[in-house]
Amino acid sequence: MYLHHPLRILTAFVTIRHHLFQPCFFRKLRYLSPSPPSSFSLFEGGVGSGVEAAASCSDPIQFSDTFSIRKMNLALRLLPSELTCPTSENIQYANVNFLLFKPSVRVSCFIKKDDVQPSNYDRKNVTISCQLMHSQLEESFKRKKRLQVPLPLQKPDFVRTLLIDNYDSYTYNIYQELSVVNGVPPVVIQNDDWIWEELSHYLYEENAFDNIVISPGPGSPACPQDIGICLQLLHKCWDIPVLGVCLGHQALGYVHGAHIVHAPEPIHGRLSEVEHGGCQLFHGIPSGRNSGFKVVRYHSLVIDSKSLPEVLIPIAWTSSSSTHPFVGPKDHNISNALGTQTDKNVFIDSFSPKAENGTTRSPRVLMGIKHCTRPHYGVQFHPESVATFHGSQIFKNFRDITNEYWLRYRSSQSREKCVHSYAHMQVSSASRHCGDSYRSINSENSKVDHLNKVVNGHRHMVDDNAEMTRLEKFNVANVHHERTDRKCLKLKWRKYTHLASQVGGAKGIFCGLFGREPENTFWLDSSSTEKGRARFSFMGGKGGPLWKQLTFRLSDQSDGCSKGGGYLSMESCQGSTETRFLEEGFFDFLNKELQSYHYDEKDYEGLPFDFHGGYVGYIGYNLKSECGVASNRYKSETPDACFFFVDSLVAVDHKNDNVYILAIHEESSSMTQWLDDAEEKLLNLNGSEIMGSEKQYLHPLTCSSQKAGFAAEKSREQYIEDVKKCLEYIKDGESYELCLTTQMRKPIENLDSLGLYLHLRERNPAPYAAWLNFPKEDLCICCSSPERFLQLDRNNILEAKPIKGTIARGATAEEDEQLKLKLQLSEKDQAENLMIVDLLRNDLGRVCDPGSVHVPHLMDVESYATVHTMVSTIRGKKRSDASAVDCVRAAFPGGSMTGASKLRSMELLDSIESCSRGIYSGCIGFFSYNQTFDLNIVIRTVIIHDGEASIGAGGAIVSLSNPEDEYKEMILKTKAPAKAVIDFE
């Protein structure tokens, strides 16, 4: 569109005339050629520079103050409407500003492969490539100052990386890798955190970084809002090592004139064999077919190899049609850099049209490029994925490339000065980003004390978690300010050996103690305990003086303009209610509440479980607005969060058949009376009598065909159309995976909710089932979830167990086994699962010690009453400075209910789905007062609210999805809970 703006063309050519006799100008002029190698750019107030000119020119162009960078940025920021990407798919266009505020409506910013023909390069209407203005003279002076230093005596033992996050869900997998490989954690910023002047300051004045890694991300490098400052960085930082991953790789090609086009087919969560030419980035890694170098790919767009400029060299490639399902080792003890096996080092010319036997080869897709003179590299695949072979070696090689590059320029004294600058930079960065939940976690990932130890020679600082961070200092300050609000809690408990089976198990205990008056009761019910899936159940009701109910509703965000926050209603044990507005939101409130409790660990020594009292309830899906999403399109009909503070409970150990009763109290009070009363009731329970009394909850089953069923929020045709929309977004690179859902509803009258739950748990037992009753909200939750969202135990181990991949059980044992094997070997389901595993690794990586995140079980198949599911397990060691709520906020909502990249996917799903998910897709569980928690994913659940039963269901849409099959899978997931309601009604 800039070609059609006369004023900009005039301005550009005035600038060209002004610099016509500059030494570098004629070298730049050759990039005016319409041929693919590199292009010339017209910008408001400047001229794009060629690559070689930027690398070798000793007298760069100096722009007048009128066209200074700062003024240009300011001017362009004031014109967002003029800089919106064109919507026509047939237009090849330029992007001239990479610092724009994000528009409210996205447009697709790439060109189709079919639209790029060799003949197009000779046409008069040439493509204007995205190349940014050359540096000013003062920047050149900064570079010379940085580079003209004495030769160092030896290689450093740490490398400082700036990791630029393109709002991706895999960035912190790279963070974890770099923390271990580099010897010091990288600094993470998002691509719109800094403007160029800030970035230049830290790179060239503070000398704060040795290299830069540009993360993957949704979208295209052709859209400013997708790529942020990265294009400007790739153009101007020609003297700093840069590694681009996926979107970063595409940006490296795009900034030098290559075209970004649709891949022959979208590849997400699938493995391909990669061949390489022996570039240093692939040192020590085998190449070719059957070599063992398989990589995970997440991309729908690629660099068009026909448009690759001369300055970019292809270094790796793969066959476009060759992918491989993941087949893991039997013990599933999987980490990154899987395997080191090498059968044969095969090298095949990437541009050869025929294979060794003379047959025609499938099209080749670029998997890696490097710049011919700059230390810039790009890989299209994801080396950080858990299933990529030799991924860690690539990061090690980039570290070595960086060290060798700087070895010529730095002395050991200057490096120590740089580390001090690095620490100073982190302090200022943290202060800027502490207001945002995602960025606050980012700003805490590197520690000043930690870095000072590096300066003083203590290099092994990755596993040192004793430093006080910003969060801890904040909490200490609050302790002094709110000393009177701290609660010192004491725990009393009693154990009854082998009692559970004598009184009817967990079901008998709940019905006997709480079933007659189920209002304000809870039951975290491990009703499926086979194969060690779950061991403990917890239950209770309205208890002692510390009991209270919290009900939180977000402020109205349907207009997308709300600043967040919401209203919290607190009901005490006496029945009094207080309502207040929480400007910082529910997670912040819950975090402060849990931080306010003081306790003695000796109180719970001997207890085999981690819930000793505290908060029990749910967090609704809409609280994603406190986890990075700008707003919610639809307001939930149910509260966005609802919790009891539980000061008394009963625990059942299903493994050892033991029963525990527990009570917490403040030091000035006692709960002995409750313990005595509970003990008397428990010991007087009669198992046979209880089983007989349970019949009051179980209605005789009648033929359900005569009853009205559930009505779907969307028809079959509408749901299939939504699946197709998701596939289009995936094809266009906007997401790797979209977890599409819908709701089914049925009016009900006088339904016995507890009886329904007991019926549901009999028909569909699950390890993370739950019953919650909030009578003041007219709300009952009957949950039979098989999926754990997140758990934090007393040893500070975080665990997630996402489910992705579902198939119905067979009618016979033989058919059942065949269906189970079909699921296990399905490339589509493996791709779904792998994408969410990598996403959960990323989420845990935000709050876990570097190097501690691992996957002990990948793609296991578990069988339940009606379905087989594919389940993986991810674990990590929580950082000492992260609280329990920090961990939940870093991962909420569960990735298995969103897709990846998570933020972009949630925004897209909000635009497709027609109502709020409410409680569905959120989580149910506990936060213990001693900072442990265990939360499920709310699926396979009946929500009873205001005379209506609702069930949410859906599935993950990936590039291999079939719309009709996705509809059938969604219906399958509603089968058990819907039938339970219809049969019981």
HELIX and SHEET records of a PDB file:
HELIX    1   1 TYR A    2  HIS A    4  5                                   3    
HELIX    2   2 PRO A    6  HIS A   18  1                                  13    
HELIX    3   3 PHE A   25  LEU A   29  1                                   5    
HELIX    4   4 ARG A   30  LEU A   32  5                                   3    
HELIX    5   5 VAL A   51  SER A   56  1                                   6    
HELIX    6   6 ASP A   65  PHE A   67  5                                   3    
HELIX    7   7 ILE A   69  ARG A   77  1                                   9    
HELIX    8   8 PRO A   80  LEU A   83  5                                   4    
HELIX    9   9 LYS A  113  ASP A  115  5                                   3    
HELIX   10  10 PRO A  118  ASP A  122  5                                   5    
HELIX   11  11 LEU A  137  LEU A  147  1                                  11    
HELIX   12  12 THR A  171  ASN A  182  1                                  12    
HELIX   13  13 TRP A  196  SER A  200  1                                   5    
HELIX   14  14 HIS A  201  GLU A  205  3                                   5    
HELIX   15  15 PRO A  224  ILE A  227  1                                   4    
HELIX   16  16 CYS A  230  LYS A  236  1                                   7    
HELIX   17  17 LEU A  247  VAL A  255  1                                   9    
HELIX   18  18 GLN A  280  PHE A  282  5                                   3    
HELIX   19  19 SER A  305  SER A  307  5                                   3    
HELIX   20  20 GLY A  391  TRP A  406  1                                  16    
HELIX   21  21 SER A  412  HIS A  433  1                                  22    
HELIX   22  22 SER A  437  SER A  443  1                                   7    
HELIX   23  23 VAL A  448  VAL A  455  1                                   8    
HELIX   24  24 ARG A  470  HIS A  481  1                                  12    
HELIX   25  25 ARG A  483  ASP A  485  5                                   3    
HELIX   26  26 ALA A  500  VAL A  503  5                                   4    
HELIX   27  27 GLY A  505  LEU A  513  1                                   9    
HELIX   28  28 GLU A  530  GLY A  532  5                                   3    
HELIX   29  29 PHE A  586  GLN A  595  1                                  10    
HELIX   30  30 GLU A  601  TYR A  604  5                                   4    
HELIX   31  31 TYR A  621  GLU A  626  5                                   6    
HELIX   32  32 THR A  672  LEU A  683  1                                  12    
HELIX   33  33 GLY A  687  SER A  693  1                                   7    
HELIX   34  34 GLU A  694  TYR A  697  5                                   4    
HELIX   35  35 SER A  704  GLN A  706  5                                   3    
HELIX   36  36 ARG A  716  LYS A  731  1                                  16    
HELIX   37  37 SER A  753  ARG A  763  1                                  11    
HELIX   38  38 PRO A  775  GLU A  777  5                                   3    
HELIX   39  39 ALA A  813  LEU A  825  1                                  13    
HELIX   40  40 GLU A  827  GLY A  845  1                                  19    
HELIX   41  41 ALA A  884  ALA A  891  1                                   8    
HELIX   42  42 GLY A  895  MET A  897  5                                   3    
HELIX   43  43 LYS A  902  ILE A  912  1                                  11    
HELIX   44  44 PRO A  963  PHE A  984  1                                  22    
SHEET    1   A 2 LEU A  42  PHE A  43  0                                        
SHEET    2   A 2 GLY A  46  VAL A  47 -1                                        
SHEET    1   B 8 VAL A 187  GLN A 190  0                                        
SHEET    2   B 8 THR A 161  ASP A 165  1                                        
SHEET    3   B 8 ASN A 211  ILE A 214  1                                        
SHEET    4   B 8 VAL A 242  VAL A 245  1                                        
SHEET    5   B 8 HIS A 376  VAL A 379  1                                        
SHEET    6   B 8 ARG A 364  HIS A 371 -1                                        
SHEET    7   B 8 LEU A 312  SER A 319 -1                                        
SHEET    8   B 8 GLU A 275  HIS A 276 -1                                        
SHEET    1   C 2 ILE A 260  GLU A 273  0                                        
SHEET    2   C 2 LYS A 294  ILE A 303 -1                                        
SHEET    1   D12 TYR A 597  HIS A 598  0                                        
SHEET    2   D12 LYS A 487  TYR A 496  1                                        
SHEET    3   D12 ASN A 658  GLU A 666 -1                                        
SHEET    4   D12 SER A 648  ASP A 653 -1                                        
SHEET    5   D12 PHE A 536  GLY A 540 -1                                        
SHEET    6   D12 PHE A 522  ASP A 525 -1                                        
SHEET    7   D12 TYR A 768  PHE A 774 -1                                        
SHEET    8   D12 LEU A 779  SER A 785 -1                                        
SHEET    9   D12 THR A 941  HIS A 945 -1                                        
SHEET   10   D12 GLU A 948  ILE A 957 -1                                        
SHEET   11   D12 GLU A 737  PRO A 747 -1                                        
SHEET   12   D12 ALA A 711  ALA A 712 -1                                        
SHEET    1   E12 TYR A 597  HIS A 598  0                                        
SHEET    2   E12 LYS A 487  TYR A 496  1                                        
SHEET    3   E12 ASN A 658  GLU A 666 -1                                        
SHEET    4   E12 SER A 648  ASP A 653 -1                                        
SHEET    5   E12 PHE A 536  GLY A 540 -1                                        
SHEET    6   E12 PHE A 522  ASP A 525 -1                                        
SHEET    7   E12 TYR A 768  PHE A 774 -1                                        
SHEET    8   E12 LEU A 779  SER A 785 -1                                        
SHEET    9   E12 THR A 941  HIS A 945 -1                                        
SHEET   10   E12 GLU A 948  ILE A 957 -1                                        
SHEET   11   E12 GLU A 737  PRO A 747 -1                                        
SHEET   12   E12 GLY A 899  ALA A 900 -1                                        
SHEET    1   F11 THR A 577  LEU A 582  0                                        
SHEET    2   F11 GLY A 566  SER A 572 -1                                        
SHEET    3   F11 LYS A 548  LEU A 554 -1                                        
SHEET    4   F11 ALA A 641  VAL A 646 -1                                        
SHEET    5   F11 GLY A 614  ILE A 619 -1                                        
SHEET    6   F11 CYS A 923  SER A 928 -1                                        
SHEET    7   F11 PHE A 933  ASN A 936 -1                                        
SHEET    8   F11 ARG A 788  LEU A 792 -1                                        
SHEET    9   F11 ILE A 797  LYS A 801 -1                                        
SHEET   10   F11 VAL A 867  LYS A 877 -1                                        
SHEET   11   F11 ILE A 803  ALA A 808 -1                                        
SHEET    1   G11 THR A 577  LEU A 582  0                                        
SHEET    2   G11 GLY A 566  SER A 572 -1                                        
SHEET    3   G11 LYS A 548  LEU A 554 -1                                        
SHEET    4   G11 ALA A 641  VAL A 646 -1                                        
SHEET    5   G11 GLY A 614  ILE A 619 -1                                        
SHEET    6   G11 CYS A 923  SER A 928 -1                                        
SHEET    7   G11 PHE A 933  ASN A 936 -1                                        
SHEET    8   G11 ARG A 788  LEU A 792 -1                                        
SHEET    9   G11 ILE A 797  LYS A 801 -1                                        
SHEET   10   G11 VAL A 867  LYS A 877 -1                                        
SHEET   11   G11 HIS A 854  SER A 863 -1                                        
END                                                                             
